[in-house]
Amino acid sequence: MKPRRNEPEHRVNRAIRSPKVRVIDNEGAQLGVMSAFEALKLAEAASLDLVEISPNAQPPVCKIVDYGKFRYEQAKREKEQKKGQHQTKVKEIKIKPNIDEHDLQTKIKRARDFLSKGDKVRLTCQFRGREMAHPEIGRRVVEKFLTQVEDLGAKEAPLKMMGRMLSTVISPSSKKK
């Protein structure tokens, strides 16, 4: 459950509603289960705040800490976690069945670049007019494309003909160059 905009992330000091709480001091030692009033007195005696860490536990877990420092360290931890994540994007490369060899090599180079960065590539071969009479030509071009990038990625799904487009998705392989 996410807090509302005006509501703080954690209940602090007198905002703690539970009559009994499990208390942890600022060194991390457990002080046991006591009334919220007693825990608040301990926190005030140490010139710190009583922060509800786990409101869904029975009884709720509260920690005696400096709330400003606690929020700073939590934001720092979240930022560090986000840093390790990589958002996989799907990049699209469009080709035509009668594509020139040099143009195809340029598109292959681009796809290899995307795959080496960890992005997926959607390869689409667009047929126009009379090209629809010979879909095998487009299929050959796509197969050639796939063999050129197979060291960096593998096709995720078989080739699909959807209307005038032949397409597949190439996902990056786990071993990167």
Secondary structure, 3 states (H helix, E strand, C coil): CCCCCCCCCCCEHHHCCCCEEEEECCCCCEEEEEEHHHHHHHHHHCCCEEEEEECCCCCCEEEEECHHHHHHHHHHHHHHHHHHCCCCCEEEEEECCCCCHHHHHHHHHHHHHHHHCCCEEEEEEECCHHHHHCHHHHHHHHHHHHHHHCCCEEECCCCEEECCEEEEEEEECCCCC
